[in-house]
């Protein structure tokens, strides 16, 4: 699906010829040849890392890596032995542990090197790398022309449309879990010229109860369920250094969906309520007008998804702990914190921050929490 054309710096009356053999690929014209190596090449900078800060949320991710440069090793990134350390290069971040068996790491996320910064003070020197994730690539992608699907027939489901948009930046969509609505709803959907990729994804997600998170070159579709089992526990074997836990009213406790019957043209109106939440605040209503909703069942599904997301967002907080390298967004975890009255309380991970400071020996993570 990744077939977006890209400009190439070439002046010629004729086109390019492509050929490949073994580990090499060539583009050639009558007066020029371009060569590239097919296998991936890498540069290991682990031993020079002074500091790492990694942050990820459902719709944004950053990586900041500071390298020691006292010996001038990183004075000229992008040249010579540092040719691979250049703008646009991928940074693979794989945190891990020193164990009795060996140095063990998890296959971590991938970022793209967006900028760097040299710093010097007090006789020391460092280079800081700033990486961005797939959400930033999406935000910078713009539709070059208009697309439209499902006007007269079912062509592509919401899941298929999500996969198509992610493919535009070279990211593949997979499903950890998914609702029936994700691959069974075919909205009349239009992408207009100059629409931003991340905003298109958010529009598509508004149709379904599912969520998406990105890890490196992969986007994952997940359908958070209140019955999801916990995959990890904090507070007993895994220490909680600090915890804050917030519970509040839902910001949306009633939803009205206004659609249209495609055959008769008559309006289709569906209401959904959280009666328990309306006893607290009765006027937190949301109205959605969408002609893609052609029957009551579709309206109920959409209304329920809005209430479900409001339920997850009504619970918040954070914990600071030693690092768990296998933690992922939308995982359900159990929290035991007797000081806050929590015993194996289920929470959902909605954000991860990892900090590493080699000079201070600090290696810790902070998890943002939401409702299950």
DRENNU-386875 format. One record per residue (C-alpha): residue number from 0; residue in three letters; x, y, z. Coordinates in Angstrom, 2 decimals. Example, Ala and Ser with C-alpha at 12.3 -4.5 7.8 and 13.67 -1.06 7.14 Angstrom:
BEGIN
+-----+------+---------+---------+---------+
! seq ! type !      px !      py !      pz !
+-----+------+---------+---------+---------+
!   0 !  ALA !   12.30 !   -4.50 !    7.80 !
!   1 !  SER !   13.67 !   -1.06 !    7.14 !
+-----+------+---------+---------+---------+
//
This chain:
BEGIN
+-----+------+---------+---------+---------+
! seq ! type !      px !      py !      pz !
+-----+------+---------+---------+---------+
!   0 !  UNK !    0.00 !    0.00 !    0.00 !
!   1 !  UNK !    2.97 !    2.30 !    0.39 !
!   2 !  UNK !    3.10 !    3.78 !   -3.10 !
!   3 !  UNK !    3.37 !    7.54 !   -2.58 !
!   4 !  UNK !    5.59 !    9.12 !   -5.25 !
!   5 !  UNK !    8.56 !   11.14 !   -4.04 !
!   6 !  UNK !   10.55 !   13.77 !   -5.99 !
!   7 !  UNK !   14.03 !   12.71 !   -7.13 !
!   8 !  UNK !   16.84 !   15.17 !   -7.86 !
!   9 !  UNK !   17.36 !   14.30 !  -11.51 !
!  10 !  UNK !   17.46 !   16.31 !  -14.74 !
!  11 !  UNK !   17.12 !   13.98 !  -17.72 !
!  12 !  UNK !   15.07 !   13.59 !  -20.88 !
!  13 !  UNK !   14.62 !    9.92 !  -20.02 !
!  14 !  UNK !   13.54 !    7.96 !  -16.97 !
!  15 !  UNK !   15.48 !    5.88 !  -14.49 !
!  16 !  UNK !   16.26 !    2.18 !  -14.74 !
!  17 !  UNK !   16.31 !    0.16 !  -11.51 !
!  18 !  UNK !   18.27 !   -3.06 !  -11.00 !
!  19 !  UNK !   19.33 !   -5.12 !   -8.01 !
!  20 !  UNK !   21.61 !   -8.07 !   -7.37 !
!  21 !  UNK !   22.89 !   -9.59 !   -4.18 !
!  22 !  UNK !   23.08 !   -6.88 !   -1.52 !
!  23 !  UNK !   23.05 !   -3.91 !   -3.90 !
!  24 !  UNK !   20.49 !   -1.82 !   -5.77 !
!  25 !  UNK !   21.15 !    0.67 !   -8.59 !
!  26 !  UNK !   19.34 !    3.49 !  -10.34 !
!  27 !  UNK !   20.88 !    4.43 !  -13.65 !
!  28 !  UNK !   20.55 !    6.87 !  -16.53 !
!  29 !  UNK !   22.72 !    7.49 !  -19.57 !
!  30 !  UNK !   24.94 !    9.85 !  -17.56 !
!  31 !  UNK !   24.63 !    8.78 !  -13.93 !
!  32 !  UNK !   24.44 !    5.83 !  -11.57 !
!  33 !  UNK !   23.16 !    5.79 !   -8.00 !
!  34 !  UNK !   23.98 !    2.89 !   -5.66 !
!  35 !  UNK !   22.65 !    1.77 !   -2.29 !
!  36 !  UNK !   23.35 !   -1.12 !    0.04 !
!  37 !  UNK !   20.25 !   -3.24 !    0.74 !
!  38 !  UNK !   21.17 !   -4.75 !    4.16 !
!  39 !  UNK !   20.65 !   -2.47 !    7.13 !
!  40 !  UNK !   23.78 !   -1.01 !    8.70 !
!  41 !  UNK !   23.99 !    0.33 !   12.22 !
!  42 !  UNK !   26.13 !    2.34 !   14.61 !
!  43 !  UNK !   26.13 !    1.31 !   18.29 !
!  44 !  UNK !   26.33 !    4.37 !   20.55 !
!  45 !  UNK !   25.36 !    2.63 !   23.81 !
!  46 !  UNK !   28.73 !    3.03 !   25.56 !
!  47 !  UNK !   28.67 !    6.83 !   25.15 !
!  48 !  UNK !   25.17 !    7.42 !   26.51 !
!  49 !  UNK !   25.03 !    9.86 !   29.43 !
!  50 !  UNK !   21.28 !   10.39 !   29.61 !
!  51 !  UNK !   18.09 !    9.08 !   28.01 !
!  52 !  UNK !   14.56 !   10.41 !   28.25 !
!  53 !  UNK !   11.84 !    8.42 !   26.51 !
!  54 !  UNK !    8.19 !    9.49 !   26.49 !
!  55 !  UNK !    5.20 !    7.94 !   24.78 !
!  56 !  UNK !    1.47 !    8.60 !   24.97 !
!  57 !  UNK !   -1.39 !    7.34 !   22.77 !
!  58 !  UNK !   -0.76 !   10.09 !   20.21 !
!  59 !  UNK !    2.81 !   11.31 !   20.67 !
!  60 !  UNK !    6.31 !   10.02 !   21.38 !
!  61 !  UNK !    9.78 !   11.52 !   21.90 !
!  62 !  UNK !   13.29 !   10.27 !   22.53 !
!  63 !  UNK !   16.16 !   12.38 !   23.84 !
!  64 !  UNK !   19.65 !   10.86 !   24.05 !
!  65 !  UNK !   22.71 !   12.71 !   25.36 !
!  66 !  UNK !   26.16 !   11.39 !   24.38 !
!  67 !  UNK !   29.52 !   12.25 !   25.95 !
!  68 !  UNK !   31.70 !   14.24 !   23.56 !
!  69 !  UNK !   34.70 !   15.18 !   25.71 !
!  70 !  UNK !   37.06 !   13.59 !   23.21 !
!  71 !  UNK !   35.37 !   15.25 !   20.21 !
!  72 !  UNK !   34.09 !   11.91 !   18.90 !
!  73 !  UNK !   30.70 !   13.40 !   17.99 !
!  74 !  UNK !   31.82 !   16.77 !   16.69 !
!  75 !  UNK !   30.72 !   16.11 !   13.11 !
!  76 !  UNK !   27.66 !   13.84 !   12.95 !
!  77 !  UNK !   26.60 !   12.82 !    9.46 !
!  78 !  UNK !   30.18 !   12.62 !    8.13 !
!  79 !  UNK !   32.99 !   10.06 !    8.03 !
!  80 !  UNK !   32.62 !    7.33 !   10.66 !
!  81 !  UNK !   29.41 !    9.05 !   11.81 !
!  82 !  UNK !   27.75 !    9.03 !    8.37 !
!  83 !  UNK !   24.92 !    6.88 !    9.76 !
!  84 !  UNK !   24.26 !    9.38 !   12.55 !
!  85 !  UNK !   22.35 !   11.81 !   10.38 !
!  86 !  UNK !   19.01 !   13.60 !   10.15 !
!  87 !  UNK !   16.32 !   11.08 !    9.20 !
!  88 !  UNK !   18.24 !    8.06 !   10.49 !
!  89 !  UNK !   16.36 !    5.63 !   12.70 !
!  90 !  UNK !   17.28 !    5.38 !   16.38 !
!  91 !  UNK !   16.55 !    1.99 !   17.90 !
!  92 !  UNK !   16.06 !    2.28 !   21.66 !
!  93 !  UNK !   16.17 !   -1.04 !   23.49 !
!  94 !  UNK !   16.21 !   -0.68 !   27.30 !
!  95 !  UNK !   17.22 !   -3.65 !   29.42 !
!  96 !  UNK !   18.73 !   -5.08 !   32.57 !
!  97 !  UNK !   21.95 !   -6.57 !   33.86 !
!  98 !  UNK !   20.96 !  -10.05 !   35.06 !
!  99 !  UNK !   22.74 !  -13.11 !   36.41 !
! 100 !  UNK !   22.51 !  -14.61 !   32.93 !
! 101 !  UNK !   23.69 !  -11.69 !   30.78 !
! 102 !  UNK !   22.83 !   -8.20 !   29.65 !
! 103 !  UNK !   19.22 !   -8.64 !   28.54 !
! 104 !  UNK !   17.24 !   -6.15 !   26.48 !
! 105 !  UNK !   13.78 !   -5.85 !   25.03 !
! 106 !  UNK !   13.19 !   -4.96 !   21.40 !
! 107 !  UNK !   12.34 !   -1.34 !   21.96 !
! 108 !  UNK !   10.66 !    1.34 !   19.87 !
! 109 !  UNK !   12.17 !    3.09 !   16.87 !
! 110 !  UNK !   12.48 !    6.86 !   16.46 !
! 111 !  UNK !   13.65 !    9.10 !   13.64 !
! 112 !  UNK !   16.49 !   11.54 !   14.29 !
! 113 !  UNK !   14.93 !   14.97 !   13.82 !
! 114 !  UNK !   17.67 !   17.26 !   15.21 !
! 115 !  UNK !   20.77 !   17.38 !   17.40 !
! 116 !  UNK !   22.40 !   19.88 !   19.73 !
! 117 !  UNK !   26.02 !   20.31 !   20.81 !
! 118 !  UNK !   26.60 !   21.58 !   24.35 !
! 119 !  UNK !   29.80 !   22.66 !   26.11 !
! 120 !  UNK !   30.25 !   23.97 !   29.65 !
! 121 !  UNK !   32.78 !   23.67 !   32.45 !
! 122 !  UNK !   35.27 !   21.71 !   30.38 !
! 123 !  UNK !   32.75 !   19.09 !   29.30 !
! 124 !  UNK !   31.06 !   18.52 !   25.96 !
! 125 !  UNK !   28.04 !   16.51 !   24.85 !
! 126 !  UNK !   25.78 !   15.86 !   21.87 !
! 127 !  UNK !   22.03 !   15.49 !   22.39 !
! 128 !  UNK !   19.93 !   13.66 !   19.82 !
! 129 !  UNK !   16.20 !   14.40 !   19.48 !
! 130 !  UNK !   14.05 !   11.64 !   18.01 !
! 131 !  UNK !   10.43 !   11.70 !   16.88 !
! 132 !  UNK !    7.99 !    8.83 !   16.43 !
! 133 !  UNK !    5.40 !    7.79 !   13.86 !
! 134 !  UNK !    2.79 !   10.26 !   15.16 !
! 135 !  UNK !    5.09 !   13.11 !   14.15 !
! 136 !  UNK !    5.58 !   11.55 !   10.72 !
! 137 !  UNK !    1.79 !   11.39 !   10.39 !
! 138 !  UNK !    1.42 !   15.02 !   11.47 !
! 139 !  UNK !    3.84 !   16.05 !    8.72 !
! 140 !  UNK !    2.19 !   13.94 !    6.00 !
! 141 !  UNK !   -0.36 !   15.79 !    3.86 !
! 142 !  UNK !   -2.77 !   14.22 !    1.41 !
! 143 !  UNK !   -1.72 !   15.17 !   -2.12 !
! 144 !  UNK !   -5.17 !   14.74 !   -3.60 !
! 145 !  UNK !   -8.70 !   13.73 !   -2.68 !
! 146 !  UNK !   -9.66 !   10.18 !   -1.73 !
! 147 !  UNK !  -13.17 !    8.87 !   -1.17 !
! 148 !  UNK !  -14.46 !    5.43 !   -0.22 !
! 149 !  UNK !  -17.79 !    3.71 !    0.44 !
! 150 !  UNK !  -19.97 !    6.28 !   -1.32 !
! 151 !  UNK !  -22.08 !    3.72 !   -3.18 !
! 152 !  UNK !  -20.77 !    0.37 !   -1.93 !
! 153 !  UNK !  -18.67 !   -1.16 !    0.85 !
! 154 !  UNK !  -15.09 !   -0.77 !   -0.28 !
! 155 !  UNK !  -12.90 !   -0.34 !    2.81 !
! 156 !  UNK !  -13.67 !   -0.77 !    6.52 !
! 157 !  UNK !  -12.38 !    1.58 !    9.20 !
! 158 !  UNK !   -9.55 !   -0.85 !    9.93 !
! 159 !  UNK !   -8.56 !   -0.99 !    6.26 !
! 160 !  UNK !   -8.63 !    2.80 !    6.00 !
! 161 !  UNK !   -6.42 !    3.08 !    9.09 !
! 162 !  UNK !   -3.95 !    0.65 !    7.52 !
! 163 !  UNK !   -3.89 !    2.64 !    4.28 !
! 164 !  UNK !   -3.12 !    5.94 !    6.02 !
! 165 !  UNK !   -0.39 !    4.43 !    8.20 !
! 166 !  UNK !    1.15 !    2.86 !    5.11 !
! 167 !  UNK !    1.66 !    6.34 !    3.66 !
! 168 !  UNK !    4.50 !    6.85 !    6.17 !
! 169 !  UNK !    5.82 !    3.29 !    5.94 !
! 170 !  UNK !    4.14 !    1.94 !    9.08 !
! 171 !  UNK !    2.23 !   -1.34 !    9.13 !
! 172 !  UNK !   -1.00 !   -1.82 !   11.10 !
! 173 !  UNK !   -1.54 !   -4.94 !   13.20 !
! 174 !  UNK !   -4.27 !   -5.84 !   15.68 !
! 175 !  UNK !   -3.60 !   -6.84 !   19.27 !
! 176 !  UNK !   -7.36 !   -6.92 !   19.73 !
! 177 !  UNK !  -10.18 !   -5.30 !   17.79 !
! 178 !  UNK !  -13.90 !   -4.67 !   17.95 !
! 179 !  UNK !  -16.30 !   -6.12 !   15.40 !
! 180 !  UNK !  -17.06 !   -2.53 !   14.46 !
! 181 !  UNK !  -13.46 !   -1.86 !   13.38 !
! 182 !  UNK !  -13.58 !   -4.27 !   10.45 !
! 183 !  UNK !  -17.35 !   -4.23 !    9.95 !
! 184 !  UNK !  -18.13 !   -0.51 !    9.57 !
! 185 !  UNK !  -17.79 !    1.11 !    6.12 !
! 186 !  UNK !  -18.25 !    4.88 !    6.49 !
! 187 !  UNK !  -18.62 !    7.20 !    3.52 !
! 188 !  UNK !  -15.20 !    8.71 !    4.13 !
! 189 !  UNK !  -13.32 !   11.47 !    2.31 !
! 190 !  UNK !   -9.73 !   12.61 !    2.67 !
! 191 !  UNK !   -9.32 !   16.11 !    1.29 !
! 192 !  UNK !   -6.14 !   17.55 !   -0.24 !
! 193 !  UNK !   -3.75 !   18.83 !    2.45 !
! 194 !  UNK !   -5.45 !   16.89 !    5.27 !
! 195 !  UNK !   -2.94 !   15.93 !    7.98 !
! 196 !  UNK !   -2.30 !   12.25 !    8.55 !
! 197 !  UNK !   -2.69 !   12.31 !   12.36 !
! 198 !  UNK !   -6.01 !   14.16 !   12.13 !
! 199 !  UNK !   -7.28 !   11.62 !    9.58 !
! 200 !  UNK !   -6.41 !    8.81 !   12.01 !
! 201 !  UNK !   -8.30 !   10.56 !   14.83 !
! 202 !  UNK !  -11.37 !   10.97 !   12.61 !
! 203 !  UNK !  -11.34 !    7.28 !   11.77 !
! 204 !  UNK !  -10.92 !    6.31 !   15.43 !
! 205 !  UNK !  -13.94 !    8.43 !   16.34 !
! 206 !  UNK !  -16.12 !    5.82 !   14.54 !
! 207 !  UNK !  -15.02 !    2.88 !   16.70 !
! 208 !  UNK !  -14.30 !    2.03 !   20.35 !
! 209 !  UNK !  -10.76 !    0.93 !   19.48 !
! 210 !  UNK !   -7.53 !    2.82 !   20.05 !
! 211 !  UNK !   -4.14 !    2.81 !   18.29 !
! 212 !  UNK !   -0.59 !    3.06 !   19.57 !
! 213 !  UNK !    2.69 !    3.10 !   17.63 !
! 214 !  UNK !    5.90 !    1.24 !   18.42 !
! 215 !  UNK !    8.59 !    1.88 !   15.86 !
! 216 !  UNK !    7.52 !    0.70 !   12.40 !
! 217 !  UNK !    4.34 !   -0.94 !   13.70 !
! 218 !  UNK !    0.98 !    0.52 !   14.71 !
! 219 !  UNK !   -1.26 !   -1.64 !   16.90 !
! 220 !  UNK !   -5.05 !   -1.62 !   17.04 !
! 221 !  UNK !   -6.44 !   -2.43 !   20.48 !
! 222 !  UNK !   -9.99 !   -2.63 !   21.82 !
! 223 !  UNK !   -9.83 !   -1.84 !   25.57 !
! 224 !  UNK !  -12.31 !   -3.97 !   27.53 !
! 225 !  UNK !  -13.30 !   -3.59 !   31.17 !
! 226 !  UNK !  -12.78 !   -7.36 !   31.49 !
! 227 !  UNK !   -9.14 !   -7.29 !   30.28 !
! 228 !  UNK !   -6.78 !   -9.21 !   32.55 !
! 229 !  UNK !   -3.79 !   -7.54 !   34.17 !
! 230 !  UNK !   -0.46 !   -8.38 !   32.54 !
! 231 !  UNK !    1.78 !   -7.10 !   35.35 !
! 232 !  UNK !    1.66 !   -5.99 !   38.99 !
! 233 !  UNK !    3.26 !   -3.06 !   40.81 !
! 234 !  UNK !    3.55 !   -2.44 !   44.52 !
! 235 !  UNK !    4.79 !   -5.75 !   45.91 !
! 236 !  UNK !    7.60 !   -7.50 !   44.00 !
! 237 !  UNK !    7.97 !   -4.39 !   41.85 !
! 238 !  UNK !    8.42 !   -1.32 !   44.05 !
! 239 !  UNK !    6.29 !    1.83 !   43.72 !
! 240 !  UNK !    8.42 !    4.82 !   44.70 !
! 241 !  UNK !    5.64 !    7.37 !   44.29 !
! 242 !  UNK !    1.99 !    7.15 !   43.39 !
! 243 !  UNK !   -0.89 !    9.50 !   42.65 !
! 244 !  UNK !   -4.36 !    8.16 !   41.87 !
! 245 !  UNK !   -7.27 !   10.26 !   40.65 !
! 246 !  UNK !  -10.91 !    9.35 !   40.14 !
! 247 !  UNK !  -13.51 !   11.73 !   38.74 !
! 248 !  UNK !  -16.79 !   12.08 !   36.93 !
! 249 !  UNK !  -17.05 !   11.23 !   33.27 !
! 250 !  UNK !  -16.74 !   14.28 !   31.03 !
! 251 !  UNK !  -19.46 !   12.74 !   28.83 !
! 252 !  UNK !  -22.31 !   10.85 !   30.46 !
! 253 !  UNK !  -24.95 !   10.97 !   27.72 !
! 254 !  UNK !  -24.59 !   10.79 !   23.94 !
! 255 !  UNK !  -27.02 !   11.46 !   21.11 !
! 256 !  UNK !  -26.12 !   10.21 !   17.64 !
! 257 !  UNK !  -28.02 !   11.67 !   14.69 !
! 258 !  UNK !  -27.71 !    9.66 !   11.50 !
! 259 !  UNK !  -29.70 !    9.07 !    8.33 !
! 260 !  UNK !  -31.41 !    6.00 !    6.88 !
! 261 !  UNK !  -29.78 !    5.57 !    3.42 !
! 262 !  UNK !  -32.93 !    4.07 !    1.90 !
! 263 !  UNK !  -35.66 !    6.38 !    3.20 !
! 264 !  UNK !  -33.65 !    9.47 !    4.04 !
! 265 !  UNK !  -35.35 !    9.55 !    7.44 !
! 266 !  UNK !  -33.30 !   10.60 !   10.47 !
! 267 !  UNK !  -31.90 !    7.91 !   12.76 !
! 268 !  UNK !  -31.57 !    9.14 !   16.34 !
! 269 !  UNK !  -29.94 !    7.09 !   19.07 !
! 270 !  UNK !  -29.36 !    8.00 !   22.72 !
! 271 !  UNK !  -27.07 !    6.35 !   25.27 !
! 272 !  UNK !  -26.78 !    7.20 !   28.96 !
! 273 !  UNK !  -24.69 !    6.41 !   31.98 !
! 274 !  UNK !  -27.36 !    6.69 !   34.64 !
! 275 !  UNK !  -24.88 !    6.38 !   37.47 !
! 276 !  UNK !  -22.78 !    9.27 !   36.17 !
! 277 !  UNK !  -25.82 !   11.41 !   35.42 !
! 278 !  UNK !  -26.69 !   11.26 !   39.11 !
! 279 !  UNK !  -23.52 !   13.29 !   39.70 !
! 280 !  UNK !  -23.70 !   15.76 !   36.78 !
! 281 !  UNK !  -26.77 !   15.49 !   34.59 !
! 282 !  UNK !  -25.75 !   17.90 !   31.81 !
! 283 !  UNK !  -22.53 !   16.45 !   30.37 !
! 284 !  UNK !  -24.06 !   15.64 !   27.01 !
! 285 !  UNK !  -22.45 !   15.10 !   23.61 !
! 286 !  UNK !  -24.25 !   15.32 !   20.28 !
! 287 !  UNK !  -22.79 !   13.83 !   17.11 !
! 288 !  UNK !  -24.26 !   14.27 !   13.63 !
! 289 !  UNK !  -22.97 !   11.66 !   11.19 !
! 290 !  UNK !  -24.75 !   10.54 !    8.01 !
! 291 !  UNK !  -22.66 !    7.35 !    8.06 !
! 292 !  UNK !  -24.93 !    6.09 !   10.85 !
! 293 !  UNK !  -27.74 !    4.45 !    8.92 !
! 294 !  UNK !  -29.43 !    2.32 !   11.58 !
! 295 !  UNK !  -30.02 !    2.14 !   15.32 !
! 296 !  UNK !  -27.42 !   -0.59 !   15.89 !
! 297 !  UNK !  -24.67 !    1.51 !   14.34 !
! 298 !  UNK !  -25.82 !    4.48 !   16.42 !
! 299 !  UNK !  -25.75 !    2.45 !   19.62 !
! 300 !  UNK !  -22.26 !    1.17 !   18.88 !
! 301 !  UNK !  -20.93 !    4.66 !   18.24 !
! 302 !  UNK !  -22.62 !    6.15 !   21.30 !
! 303 !  UNK !  -21.30 !    3.35 !   23.48 !
! 304 !  UNK !  -17.75 !    3.95 !   22.21 !
! 305 !  UNK !  -17.93 !    7.61 !   23.29 !
! 306 !  UNK !  -19.12 !    6.59 !   26.77 !
! 307 !  UNK !  -16.45 !    3.89 !   26.99 !
! 308 !  UNK !  -13.66 !    6.36 !   26.21 !
! 309 !  UNK !  -15.09 !    8.80 !   28.78 !
! 310 !  UNK !  -14.98 !    6.00 !   31.38 !
! 311 !  UNK !  -11.29 !    5.26 !   30.70 !
! 312 !  UNK !  -10.35 !    8.95 !   30.85 !
! 313 !  UNK !  -12.24 !    9.54 !   34.12 !
! 314 !  UNK !   -9.56 !    7.70 !   36.09 !
! 315 !  UNK !   -6.04 !    9.11 !   36.17 !
! 316 !  UNK !   -2.83 !    9.24 !   38.13 !
! 317 !  UNK !    0.75 !    8.07 !   37.86 !
! 318 !  UNK !    3.29 !    5.83 !   39.52 !
! 319 !  UNK !    7.08 !    6.09 !   39.61 !
! 320 !  UNK !    8.86 !    2.74 !   39.67 !
! 321 !  UNK !   12.04 !    0.94 !   38.65 !
! 322 !  UNK !   11.97 !    0.26 !   34.92 !
! 323 !  UNK !    9.82 !   -2.47 !   33.39 !
! 324 !  UNK !   11.19 !   -2.78 !   29.86 !
! 325 !  UNK !    8.23 !   -4.81 !   28.62 !
! 326 !  UNK !    5.52 !   -2.29 !   29.48 !
! 327 !  UNK !    3.26 !   -1.19 !   26.60 !
! 328 !  UNK !    0.56 !    1.40 !   26.15 !
! 329 !  UNK !   -2.98 !    0.21 !   26.96 !
! 330 !  UNK !   -1.68 !   -2.67 !   29.10 !
! 331 !  UNK !   -3.78 !   -3.37 !   32.18 !
! 332 !  UNK !   -1.73 !   -3.54 !   35.38 !
! 333 !  UNK !   -2.52 !   -4.20 !   39.03 !
! 334 !  UNK !   -1.57 !   -1.56 !   41.61 !
! 335 !  UNK !   -1.10 !   -2.41 !   45.27 !
! 336 !  UNK !   -0.43 !    0.68 !   47.40 !
! 337 !  UNK !   -1.66 !    0.30 !   50.97 !
! 338 !  UNK !   -1.00 !    3.97 !   51.71 !
! 339 !  UNK !   -3.64 !    4.87 !   49.10 !
! 340 !  UNK !   -6.00 !    2.01 !   49.95 !
! 341 !  UNK !   -5.30 !    0.07 !   46.75 !
! 342 !  UNK !   -5.01 !   -3.71 !   46.68 !
! 343 !  UNK !   -4.52 !   -5.27 !   43.22 !
! 344 !  UNK !   -6.51 !   -2.37 !   41.71 !
! 345 !  UNK !   -6.67 !   -2.61 !   37.93 !
! 346 !  UNK !   -5.47 !    0.41 !   35.95 !
! 347 !  UNK !   -4.69 !    0.97 !   32.26 !
! 348 !  UNK !   -1.34 !    2.37 !   31.09 !
! 349 !  UNK !   -1.92 !    5.54 !   29.05 !
! 350 !  UNK !    1.61 !    6.96 !   29.03 !
! 351 !  UNK !    5.18 !    5.83 !   29.68 !
! 352 !  UNK !    8.22 !    7.94 !   30.57 !
! 353 !  UNK !   11.65 !    6.36 !   31.06 !
! 354 !  UNK !   14.60 !    8.31 !   32.47 !
! 355 !  UNK !   18.23 !    7.16 !   32.58 !
! 356 !  UNK !   21.06 !    9.23 !   34.09 !
! 357 !  UNK !   24.31 !    7.26 !   34.05 !
! 358 !  UNK !   26.30 !    9.67 !   36.24 !
! 359 !  UNK !   23.70 !    9.52 !   39.02 !
! 360 !  UNK !   22.89 !    5.85 !   38.56 !
! 361 !  UNK !   19.21 !    6.67 !   38.03 !
! 362 !  UNK !   17.06 !    4.33 !   35.95 !
! 363 !  UNK !   13.33 !    4.70 !   36.51 !
! 364 !  UNK !   10.00 !    4.94 !   34.75 !
! 365 !  UNK !    6.76 !    6.82 !   35.27 !
! 366 !  UNK !    3.44 !    5.41 !   34.12 !
! 367 !  UNK !    0.36 !    7.52 !   33.43 !
! 368 !  UNK !   -2.75 !    5.63 !   34.46 !
! 369 !  UNK !   -6.32 !    5.52 !   33.26 !
! 370 !  UNK !   -9.41 !    3.45 !   33.91 !
! 371 !  UNK !   -9.82 !   -0.10 !   32.73 !
+-----+------+---------+---------+---------+
//
